[in-house]
């Protein structure tokens, strides 16, 4: 009975909607966030890098790149014959 259920049910990652592009964008977002924290920690308290550059990188990582990586989907190919 268990064998029948395994044959009929789809695999764990067959309906997974994340592709290579999603993972690459997510990796870029995580790298941007890590870089933002490193720049923030390495600068002085009132330096331009701690007050301006690092928050911009963190904003881009958290608010732009990571959400885009989650929501991105490839466009479906349309049938040109009909």
PyMOL commands that set and color helices and strands:
alter all, ss='L'
color gray80, all
select helices_A, chain A and resi 2-8+20-42+48-71
alter helices_A, ss='H'
color red, helices_A
deselect
rebuild
show_as cartoon
